């Protein structure tokens, strides 16, 4: 839209701006219109067009279609004229939803990439007729949906997945049947780091080694192939690579090397690593900034390797710390059970629990450590809310809350919270 274009247009509002006006698009121009709610459409008269950016402001000339179900009668006779309470015509639940969205938009760290960001692909192996299928279970079923061609994984992962399917078919590997507990190949995991690829074949026990070797030999012809390993899995609980399971190297290497803040870290078949590499790096940098990390402070990192129940992850952390020359003690064990292995009160504690949040023992442990600063990295907002209430009873108050989107296209969200706790004497004086 330009000053030479018509000063009227039909517009559908899709959002609200800070002044309470509805916002919709006319061509490439964002048009702001008072008293037009999201979901409503109107013929609009344009009163002003910005000479600096593609924005315009207008007013409703004629309404088209039904009003928004969120529209209510304003309670004040001055609504629309005084300039205050510009959302009185919007139902209160919708006001709260809009305010939450505004906060999230202001504080959230968006992912730089919406597709191709995953550095790991996980595939369930099924069959369709005489052909193997690499995919995922359809919701609430054991039907395997073919996901080759997925745009979310790094392109090299999808390419290698196609190679795996072809090699497995030529080796006559049978897809595993979860109900009958028959077959051979259950899952395939493909990881990528710095252009290298590792393939993990998750197979049922007694799968012929000759078939697996044939697949590995075929995959070895791919120029990006760094290693092929096999993991045996006879579990019924849905675990793909059960904790503590060892991998057998069929070809090349049994790990890839990722670089986290410049430090090389070996990643094998089952170790957890955030799948969005660029966004994870930004999140980790922000954690370090909020923790005010600097030489000489004592820090404890729970759930992320320093104190961690996964012994393979602990071993990888020790090796990475040695290569980087970092003074670090890594402890294998559940957070609630390692109290006696840690020293004096730390300056900062970082917690990064699974989606279910902190256990009661972990919350009690955090209170015992009594660090003046704690940084909580959460992947479960509901558990985070519960834990923040519990930690508030221990004197912790959040002063920073920032969401990070590591998985575009999904409802998953990571949130960083920094909590401060005054010294015990000061807290006693506040009572």
N, C-alpha and C positions, 0 to 999 in steps of 0.2 A: 504494500500500500504506500502511495506517495501523495503529496499535496495535489497532484494533478488527477488522482483517481477519484471515483465517486465517494461522497461523504456519508454514504449509507451502506450497510452490509447486514446480512443475516449471520448471527453468531450464536454458538453453543458454548456456554461457560463450562470449563473443566476444572477450575481451581478458584481459590480466593486469594487476593493479594493482601498486603499488610494493612491497607486502608479499608478492607472489607468489600472491595469491588470484585465482581466476577471477572475471570480472565478466560478468553478464548482466542482462537487463531483465525485471522483473515489473511489467507495466503501465508506469507512469511512474517506477518506482523502480529504481535501480541496486543490484543485490544482489552482495555480495562473498562468495565461498565458497572456503575453502582446499581444496587438492587437487582442483580442477576445472579442467582445461585448456581453452583455446579449442577449440571443436568438440565438446566433451563435453556430455552432458545428464544431469541427475540430479534426483531429488526431494530438495528441500532443506528443512531445518528452519531457521526464522528465529530467531536468538537475540537480535538487537538491531536496533531501528529508530531511526534518528536523528530527534530531535525538531526539528532545524534545517533539514534538507534531504532531498530524496528519495533516501535511501540506507539500505541495510540490510546486516546481516552474518549469515551462516548457515553450516551444515555439511551435508555430504552424508549423506542418510538412505538413499537407494537409487539406484544408478547405472542409467541407462536407455540402452541402445544400446552400441555398441562404444567402446573407448577411443580417444583421439587417436593417430594414427600417430606423433606426436612424444613420446608417453609412454614413459619408460624406467624401469628399476628404480633406486631411489636407492642410492647406494653406501655411505651411512652408516647404521648401525643407529639413530642418534638422529634421523633425518629425521622431521619432523612434530611432534616434541616439544620440541626444543631452541630452535627459532625462528630458527636460522641456515640458510644455504644453502637457501632456500625454493624454489629452482628445480631441485633435484637430480633431480626426477622428469621434467624437461623435457630433451629431447635438446639437445646443445650447439649445433648449427646453428640450432635454433629459439630458443635463448636469445640468440644473437647477433642474429637478426632482430628479436626483441622489444626488445633494447637499442638497436638502430639506430632502430627506430620511436619509442622513448621519447625519444631525443635529438632526432629530427626534430620530434616534437610539442612539445618544450620550446623549441627554438630557431627553428623555422620561423615565418615571418610569413604567416598564411593570408590569402587574398584576401577582401576584404569582400563581394564578390559572386560567386556561383557561375554565374549566367547573366546575359546582357545586358552583359557587361563589355568585349567587344571593340569597339574604335573603328574597326575596318577589316574589311570583308568582301571576300574574294577568291573569284571564281566562274569556273569553267570553263564555256564555252558549248557545249552539245550540242543534240541534238534527240531528240524522241520522237514519231514519226509526223510530223505537220505542225506540231508545236509546238516552240518553243525550250525548252531546259532550262538553268537556271542552277544549277550545283552543283559537285561535286568528283569527281575520279576515284575509282572504287572501288579498294581496295587491289590492287596488282599487275595493273592493267588500265587500259584507256583507255575503260571504260564510265563515262559521266557520270551520277552519282547526283544527283537533284534535292535541293537543300538549302534551298529557300525554306521559310520557317517555322522556320529555325534559331533556337534560343533563346539561343545563346551571343553572337551579335552584338547590338549595341544595337538596340532595336526599330525605330528610325527607319531603320536600314540595311536590315533585312528588308523594311520597307514600300517603300523606294525601289527595292530589287531587283525587287520585283513590278512596279513602274512601268517599270523598264528592260526587263523581259521583254516586257511588253505593247507598249511603244513600238518595240522592235526587231522584233517580229512584224509590227506595222502597217507598218513601213518595209521589210519583206521582206528584212531582213538574214539571210544564210544562216550557219548555224553552221559554224565551221571544222572540217575533218576532218584530224586530225594525221597519219594514215597516207597519205591521198591528197593532202594538202597543197592542198586546195581549200576554198573557202568564204571568209567575210569576217570575222565576229566571233569572236575567239578567247577573250578573257577580259573580265571586268568587275570593276573594283575600286571599292568604295564606302567613302569615309572620312567620319567625323563628328567635328566639333569644336565645342563650345559651341552645339550645336543646329543648326549649319550642315552641309550635306552636299555633297561633291564626288564626281562620277562620272567614272571613267576607263574609256573604251572602248579596249580593246586589239584592234586590227584588223590584218588582213593587208594588205600593200601592194596598191594598186589597188582598195581598197574604195571604191565610189562616194561622193563627198563629199555628194551630195544625200541619201543614205540616213542618213549620220551626222548631218547637219544636222536631218533630220526627227526623229531620236531626241532630239537636244539640245533642239529646240523643244518637244517633248512634255514632257520632263523639266523644262523651265523653268516649267511650270505648278505644280510642287510647291512649296509655301511654304517648305520648308527648303533648296531648291536654291541653292547658292552658285556652282557652276561645273560645266561638263561639258567634258572634254578628250578628245582621242584620241591614242593612241600607236601607231605602226606597229611591227609585230613580225613578222619573217620567220625567226626563229631556230628551231632544232631541238633545243636543249639544255634546254628546260623553263623558261628564264628568262621571267618574265611581263613585267616592265619592265626590260630590260637596262640596266646601268649606262651612263650617258652619253646615253641616249635622250632626245630632246626631245619635249615634249608640245605639241600644237596646241590652243589654246583654241577650243572650238565655241560656248560660251555662258558668260557671267559671268566668273569668275576662274579662274586656273590653280593656285590654292593655297588651303588653309585656314589659319587662324591658331590654333595651339595655345598654351596658356600653361603653361610649365614653371617652377614656383616663382615665378609672377607675371610671367615674362619672355615676351613674345609671340614665337613661333617659326613661321615660314612652313613649311608642309608641302605638298609637291607630289605628283605622281603616284607617284614611285618612292622618296622618302626613307623611311628606316627610322624607325619610332617604335614604342615598346612599345605593344601593343594594349590592355593593362589600365591605363587612365589612373590610377586611384586607387592601385593597388598600385605602379605605376612611381614615382609621386610619393613614396610612403613609402620605396621602395628608394633613390631618389636622395637623399632627405633623410638616410637612414642612411649612404650613401656619404660625403656631405659631413661628417657628424658624425665618422665613423671617420677621414677624412682630416684632421680637425682644421683645417678650412679657416677662415682668418681673414685680415684685411687684412695685407699685407706678405709673405706666404709666396709662394714660387714653386712652381707646380704644373704638371704636364704631364698631359694627358688623351689617351690613345691609343685609337684605334678609335671614338671618339665625336664626331668633328668637329674637335677641336683639331689632332690629327694623324690624317688620315683619307684613304683612297684614293678615296672617292666625292667628286668635285669639286662636285657639286650640294649635298651635305651640308655641305661646307666653306663654300660660298657662303652657304647659309642661316645657318650659325653666325656668320659674320662680320656679317651684317645684324642678327641677334639681339643680338650683343654690342654693336654700335654703338647700337642702340635702348636697351639697358640701361645704356650707359655703362661697360662692363666693359673693362679693359685686357687684351686677349686677342690673341694671334697664332695664326692658323689656317694650317696647312700641309697642302697636298694631296699625298699620296704614300703609298707603302707604308711601314709602320713601320720595316722593316729598312733602308730606303734614305734616311732623312732625318737621319742622325746629325749631319752637318755644319751643319744648319740650326737646331740648338738651342743654347742658350747654356750657362751654368754648371750645375753639379749642382743639381737641384731639391730642394725640401723633401719633396715627395710626388709620386708618379706613380700615376695611375689607369689601369688597362687594362680594356677591355671587348671582348674578341675575339669572333669568331664561334664557332660550336659546336666547330669543330675545334681551338680553342685558339690558343696563341701559336706562331708559326713559330720555327725555330731562330734566325733573324736578330733577331726581336723579343725573344726571351729574352736574346740576347747584348747587345742594345741596352739592355734594362732593367738588366742587370748593369753596363754602362758608365755609365749615369746615376747609379748608386750612391746613389739616394735613401734616406734612413733609413726612410721609410715608403712602402709600396706598397699600393694597394687593388685587388684583382682581382675583377671582376664576371664571373661565368661562367654560360653557359647550357648547358655540356657537362660534367657531373661527371667523366666518364672523362678528358677532356683536362685538366681542372683538376687531377686527381690526378697526371697525368704532369708537368704544368708545376710543381706545387708541389715535386715531388721534384727537378726540375732547378734550381729557384730556391733550394732548400735548399743545394745545392752552392755557391751564390753568397753564402751567409750569411743568407738570408732565412728567418725563422721565423714561422709564423702565430700570432697571438694572439687573433684573432676569426674565427669561421666561422659564418655565418648564412644559411640558405636562405630564399628568398622565393618564394611560389607566385604566379606571374603568369598561369598558364593552367590554372585548375581544369578537371577532366575530362580532362586529358592527362597523360602522364608527364613533361612538360617542367618543369624547375625551374631557377630562378636562384639562384646562391650568391654571397654577398659574403665575401671573405677579406681581412683586413688582415694584412700582413706587416711585420715589423720587421727592420731590419738594423743591427747596431752599427757604430760607426766602424771603419775599416780597422785602426787601431792596436789597438783593443780586440779585434778578431777575431784579429789576429796573436798577441795575448797568450793567447787561448783555445786555441791549437793545442798 
